[in-house]
């Protein structure tokens, strides 16, 4: 079945899509950027770069990260980060609902071509 992938362009040089949102969800679930990155087979450096990009796009932090050390570090989503994930997933559901009939029709076209 064809599926829909949503990317939201925020400015000419910045966007949010399924990968960044999934990273934020993993950071929230596992309590660290490195653990979130591991869940996606992504390097910590790459994940941190994506977090910094989102911070720049929104003008404030989407992740609250504490430095490691004797008591360990950790990370969680800020209020903005949680709102970003919630809004993105709501937009995604609305788009999928709006496109459902068209995706089904496209699937029928694909199947009839066999």
MODELLER restraints for C-alpha pairs under 7 A, 6 or more apart:
rsr = mdl.restraints
at = mdl.atoms
rsr.add(forms.Gaussian(group=physical.xy_distance, feature=features.Distance(at['CA:1:A'], at['CA:107:A']), mean=5.72, stdev=0.5))
rsr.add(forms.Gaussian(group=physical.xy_distance, feature=features.Distance(at['CA:2:A'], at['CA:103:A']), mean=5.89, stdev=0.5))
rsr.add(forms.Gaussian(group=physical.xy_distance, feature=features.Distance(at['CA:2:A'], at['CA:107:A']), mean=6.33, stdev=0.5))
rsr.add(forms.Gaussian(group=physical.xy_distance, feature=features.Distance(at['CA:3:A'], at['CA:103:A']), mean=7.00, stdev=0.5))
rsr.add(forms.Gaussian(group=physical.xy_distance, feature=features.Distance(at['CA:4:A'], at['CA:96:A']), mean=6.51, stdev=0.5))
rsr.add(forms.Gaussian(group=physical.xy_distance, feature=features.Distance(at['CA:6:A'], at['CA:17:A']), mean=6.00, stdev=0.5))
rsr.add(forms.Gaussian(group=physical.xy_distance, feature=features.Distance(at['CA:6:A'], at['CA:18:A']), mean=6.78, stdev=0.5))
rsr.add(forms.Gaussian(group=physical.xy_distance, feature=features.Distance(at['CA:6:A'], at['CA:92:A']), mean=6.41, stdev=0.5))
rsr.add(forms.Gaussian(group=physical.xy_distance, feature=features.Distance(at['CA:7:A'], at['CA:15:A']), mean=6.71, stdev=0.5))
rsr.add(forms.Gaussian(group=physical.xy_distance, feature=features.Distance(at['CA:7:A'], at['CA:16:A']), mean=5.73, stdev=0.5))
rsr.add(forms.Gaussian(group=physical.xy_distance, feature=features.Distance(at['CA:7:A'], at['CA:17:A']), mean=4.24, stdev=0.5))
rsr.add(forms.Gaussian(group=physical.xy_distance, feature=features.Distance(at['CA:8:A'], at['CA:15:A']), mean=5.48, stdev=0.5))
rsr.add(forms.Gaussian(group=physical.xy_distance, feature=features.Distance(at['CA:8:A'], at['CA:16:A']), mean=5.24, stdev=0.5))
rsr.add(forms.Gaussian(group=physical.xy_distance, feature=features.Distance(at['CA:8:A'], at['CA:17:A']), mean=6.18, stdev=0.5))
rsr.add(forms.Gaussian(group=physical.xy_distance, feature=features.Distance(at['CA:9:A'], at['CA:15:A']), mean=4.31, stdev=0.5))
rsr.add(forms.Gaussian(group=physical.xy_distance, feature=features.Distance(at['CA:9:A'], at['CA:16:A']), mean=6.59, stdev=0.5))
rsr.add(forms.Gaussian(group=physical.xy_distance, feature=features.Distance(at['CA:14:A'], at['CA:57:A']), mean=6.43, stdev=0.5))
rsr.add(forms.Gaussian(group=physical.xy_distance, feature=features.Distance(at['CA:20:A'], at['CA:50:A']), mean=6.92, stdev=0.5))
rsr.add(forms.Gaussian(group=physical.xy_distance, feature=features.Distance(at['CA:21:A'], at['CA:85:A']), mean=5.96, stdev=0.5))
rsr.add(forms.Gaussian(group=physical.xy_distance, feature=features.Distance(at['CA:23:A'], at['CA:36:A']), mean=5.97, stdev=0.5))
rsr.add(forms.Gaussian(group=physical.xy_distance, feature=features.Distance(at['CA:23:A'], at['CA:37:A']), mean=6.77, stdev=0.5))
rsr.add(forms.Gaussian(group=physical.xy_distance, feature=features.Distance(at['CA:26:A'], at['CA:36:A']), mean=4.45, stdev=0.5))
rsr.add(forms.Gaussian(group=physical.xy_distance, feature=features.Distance(at['CA:27:A'], at['CA:33:A']), mean=5.35, stdev=0.5))
rsr.add(forms.Gaussian(group=physical.xy_distance, feature=features.Distance(at['CA:27:A'], at['CA:35:A']), mean=6.93, stdev=0.5))
rsr.add(forms.Gaussian(group=physical.xy_distance, feature=features.Distance(at['CA:27:A'], at['CA:36:A']), mean=4.60, stdev=0.5))
rsr.add(forms.Gaussian(group=physical.xy_distance, feature=features.Distance(at['CA:27:A'], at['CA:75:A']), mean=6.70, stdev=0.5))
rsr.add(forms.Gaussian(group=physical.xy_distance, feature=features.Distance(at['CA:27:A'], at['CA:76:A']), mean=6.20, stdev=0.5))
rsr.add(forms.Gaussian(group=physical.xy_distance, feature=features.Distance(at['CA:28:A'], at['CA:76:A']), mean=5.15, stdev=0.5))
rsr.add(forms.Gaussian(group=physical.xy_distance, feature=features.Distance(at['CA:28:A'], at['CA:77:A']), mean=5.90, stdev=0.5))
rsr.add(forms.Gaussian(group=physical.xy_distance, feature=features.Distance(at['CA:30:A'], at['CA:36:A']), mean=6.26, stdev=0.5))
rsr.add(forms.Gaussian(group=physical.xy_distance, feature=features.Distance(at['CA:31:A'], at['CA:74:A']), mean=5.55, stdev=0.5))
rsr.add(forms.Gaussian(group=physical.xy_distance, feature=features.Distance(at['CA:31:A'], at['CA:75:A']), mean=5.05, stdev=0.5))
rsr.add(forms.Gaussian(group=physical.xy_distance, feature=features.Distance(at['CA:31:A'], at['CA:76:A']), mean=5.61, stdev=0.5))
rsr.add(forms.Gaussian(group=physical.xy_distance, feature=features.Distance(at['CA:32:A'], at['CA:74:A']), mean=4.63, stdev=0.5))
rsr.add(forms.Gaussian(group=physical.xy_distance, feature=features.Distance(at['CA:32:A'], at['CA:75:A']), mean=4.41, stdev=0.5))
rsr.add(forms.Gaussian(group=physical.xy_distance, feature=features.Distance(at['CA:32:A'], at['CA:76:A']), mean=6.79, stdev=0.5))
rsr.add(forms.Gaussian(group=physical.xy_distance, feature=features.Distance(at['CA:33:A'], at['CA:44:A']), mean=6.89, stdev=0.5))
rsr.add(forms.Gaussian(group=physical.xy_distance, feature=features.Distance(at['CA:33:A'], at['CA:47:A']), mean=6.89, stdev=0.5))
rsr.add(forms.Gaussian(group=physical.xy_distance, feature=features.Distance(at['CA:33:A'], at['CA:75:A']), mean=6.23, stdev=0.5))
rsr.add(forms.Gaussian(group=physical.xy_distance, feature=features.Distance(at['CA:34:A'], at['CA:44:A']), mean=5.15, stdev=0.5))
rsr.add(forms.Gaussian(group=physical.xy_distance, feature=features.Distance(at['CA:37:A'], at['CA:43:A']), mean=6.06, stdev=0.5))
rsr.add(forms.Gaussian(group=physical.xy_distance, feature=features.Distance(at['CA:37:A'], at['CA:44:A']), mean=5.82, stdev=0.5))
rsr.add(forms.Gaussian(group=physical.xy_distance, feature=features.Distance(at['CA:37:A'], at['CA:47:A']), mean=5.80, stdev=0.5))
rsr.add(forms.Gaussian(group=physical.xy_distance, feature=features.Distance(at['CA:54:A'], at['CA:62:A']), mean=6.85, stdev=0.5))
rsr.add(forms.Gaussian(group=physical.xy_distance, feature=features.Distance(at['CA:55:A'], at['CA:61:A']), mean=4.71, stdev=0.5))
rsr.add(forms.Gaussian(group=physical.xy_distance, feature=features.Distance(at['CA:55:A'], at['CA:62:A']), mean=5.80, stdev=0.5))
rsr.add(forms.Gaussian(group=physical.xy_distance, feature=features.Distance(at['CA:61:A'], at['CA:78:A']), mean=6.83, stdev=0.5))
rsr.add(forms.Gaussian(group=physical.xy_distance, feature=features.Distance(at['CA:62:A'], at['CA:77:A']), mean=5.85, stdev=0.5))
rsr.add(forms.Gaussian(group=physical.xy_distance, feature=features.Distance(at['CA:62:A'], at['CA:78:A']), mean=5.23, stdev=0.5))
rsr.add(forms.Gaussian(group=physical.xy_distance, feature=features.Distance(at['CA:62:A'], at['CA:80:A']), mean=5.50, stdev=0.5))
rsr.add(forms.Gaussian(group=physical.xy_distance, feature=features.Distance(at['CA:62:A'], at['CA:81:A']), mean=4.06, stdev=0.5))
rsr.add(forms.Gaussian(group=physical.xy_distance, feature=features.Distance(at['CA:63:A'], at['CA:75:A']), mean=6.59, stdev=0.5))
rsr.add(forms.Gaussian(group=physical.xy_distance, feature=features.Distance(at['CA:63:A'], at['CA:76:A']), mean=5.67, stdev=0.5))
rsr.add(forms.Gaussian(group=physical.xy_distance, feature=features.Distance(at['CA:63:A'], at['CA:77:A']), mean=4.39, stdev=0.5))
rsr.add(forms.Gaussian(group=physical.xy_distance, feature=features.Distance(at['CA:63:A'], at['CA:78:A']), mean=5.31, stdev=0.5))
rsr.add(forms.Gaussian(group=physical.xy_distance, feature=features.Distance(at['CA:63:A'], at['CA:81:A']), mean=6.23, stdev=0.5))
rsr.add(forms.Gaussian(group=physical.xy_distance, feature=features.Distance(at['CA:64:A'], at['CA:75:A']), mean=5.40, stdev=0.5))
rsr.add(forms.Gaussian(group=physical.xy_distance, feature=features.Distance(at['CA:64:A'], at['CA:76:A']), mean=5.31, stdev=0.5))
rsr.add(forms.Gaussian(group=physical.xy_distance, feature=features.Distance(at['CA:64:A'], at['CA:77:A']), mean=5.78, stdev=0.5))
rsr.add(forms.Gaussian(group=physical.xy_distance, feature=features.Distance(at['CA:64:A'], at['CA:78:A']), mean=5.77, stdev=0.5))
rsr.add(forms.Gaussian(group=physical.xy_distance, feature=features.Distance(at['CA:65:A'], at['CA:74:A']), mean=5.81, stdev=0.5))
rsr.add(forms.Gaussian(group=physical.xy_distance, feature=features.Distance(at['CA:65:A'], at['CA:75:A']), mean=4.16, stdev=0.5))
rsr.add(forms.Gaussian(group=physical.xy_distance, feature=features.Distance(at['CA:65:A'], at['CA:76:A']), mean=6.59, stdev=0.5))
rsr.add(forms.Gaussian(group=physical.xy_distance, feature=features.Distance(at['CA:66:A'], at['CA:73:A']), mean=4.97, stdev=0.5))
rsr.add(forms.Gaussian(group=physical.xy_distance, feature=features.Distance(at['CA:66:A'], at['CA:74:A']), mean=5.35, stdev=0.5))
rsr.add(forms.Gaussian(group=physical.xy_distance, feature=features.Distance(at['CA:66:A'], at['CA:75:A']), mean=6.13, stdev=0.5))
rsr.add(forms.Gaussian(group=physical.xy_distance, feature=features.Distance(at['CA:67:A'], at['CA:73:A']), mean=4.77, stdev=0.5))
